[in-house]
Amino acid sequence: MAPPLNKGRRIVKVNAMSQAKLIALMLEGVYTCEQLAEETGLHYVTVLQYTRELHRAKAAHISSWEKDCRGRDAIKVYQIGKGRDAKREKMTAAQRQARYQAKKRAHAMCQLFAGKQAS
């Protein structure tokens, strides 16, 4: 029986609705935490806490990684269900060094075309 003040009214639990929407989106496994926060209306930090706890309880796994602005695998994409976490793609030391040298050469070329001497 409903309490007298709520008689005839529908009780809506916002937290339960938000969590249900979060889990429904995580079933697809294509959203980052930032996108999940935007879709559900939950705060970004709250989404991080929920996904971290689901992962710790082995109710969710990292289905893939997205690259950040520097090209590193840093953004996790969680998916509900048991499974192995996706591996991060790491660069070897030689690849990092080659990228650095190419960046230095490109910078020197820009300086040359701008009429400045590279130091």
C-alpha positions in Angstrom: 0.0 0.0 0.0 1.3 3.4 -0.9 1.9 6.0 1.8 -1.0 8.5 2.1 0.9 11.4 0.6 1.8 9.5 -2.5 -1.6 7.9 -3.1 -2.5 8.1 -6.8 0.9 9.4 -7.8 3.5 7.5 -9.7 6.8 7.4 -7.8 9.8 7.9 -10.2 13.2 6.9 -9.0 15.7 9.0 -11.0 18.8 7.1 -10.0 17.3 3.8 -11.0 16.3 5.2 -14.4 19.7 6.6 -15.0 21.5 3.4 -14.0 19.1 1.4 -16.2 19.9 3.7 -19.2 23.6 3.4 -18.5 23.5 -0.4 -18.5 21.3 -0.5 -21.6 23.9 1.7 -23.5 26.8 -0.4 -22.1 25.2 -3.5 -23.5 26.0 -2.1 -27.0 29.6 -1.6 -26.1 30.3 1.3 -28.4 30.2 4.3 -26.0 33.0 6.0 -24.1 32.4 7.1 -20.5 32.1 10.7 -21.8 29.4 9.7 -24.3 27.6 7.6 -21.6 27.5 10.6 -19.3 26.1 12.8 -22.1 23.4 10.2 -23.0 22.3 9.3 -19.5 22.5 12.8 -17.9 24.8 11.4 -15.2 27.9 13.3 -14.2 31.1 12.1 -15.9 32.8 11.2 -12.6 29.7 9.2 -11.6 29.8 7.3 -14.9 33.5 6.6 -14.2 32.7 5.2 -10.7 29.9 3.0 -12.0 31.9 1.6 -14.9 35.0 1.0 -12.7 32.9 -0.9 -10.1 31.2 -2.9 -12.7 34.6 -3.8 -14.2 36.0 -4.6 -10.7 33.0 -6.9 -10.1 33.6 -8.6 -13.4 30.2 -7.6 -14.7 31.7 -5.5 -17.5 34.9 -5.6 -19.5 36.9 -3.2 -21.7 35.7 -4.0 -25.2 38.0 -1.6 -27.0 40.2 1.4 -26.6 40.0 4.7 -28.4 42.9 7.0 -29.1 43.3 10.3 -27.4 44.6 13.5 -29.0 48.2 12.2 -28.9 47.4 8.9 -30.6 47.6 6.8 -27.4 45.1 4.1 -26.4 43.7 5.9 -23.3 39.9 6.1 -23.6 38.2 2.9 -22.4 35.0 1.6 -24.0 33.2 -0.7 -21.6 30.7 -3.5 -22.4 28.4 -5.3 -20.0 29.1 -9.0 -19.8 31.9 -11.4 -19.1 34.9 -11.2 -21.4 38.6 -10.5 -21.7 39.7 -6.9 -21.7 41.0 -5.6 -25.0 44.7 -5.1 -25.2 46.2 -1.7 -25.6 48.2 -1.0 -28.7 51.7 0.1 -27.6 54.5 1.5 -29.7 57.9 0.1 -29.6 60.9 2.3 -28.6 62.0 2.3 -32.2 58.6 3.5 -33.4 58.6 6.3 -30.8 62.1 7.4 -31.8 61.2 7.4 -35.5 58.1 9.5 -34.9 60.1 12.0 -32.8 62.8 12.3 -35.5 60.1 12.8 -38.2 58.6 15.5 -36.1 62.0 17.2 -35.6 62.6 17.1 -39.4 59.1 18.6 -40.1 59.7 21.4 -37.6 63.1 22.1 -39.2 61.5 22.2 -42.7 58.8 24.7 -41.4 61.5 26.9 -40.0 63.5 26.7 -43.2 60.4 27.7 -45.3 59.6 30.5 -42.9 63.1 32.0 -43.5 64.4 31.2 -40.0 67.6 29.3 -39.3 67.0 26.0 -37.3 69.1 26.0 -34.2 
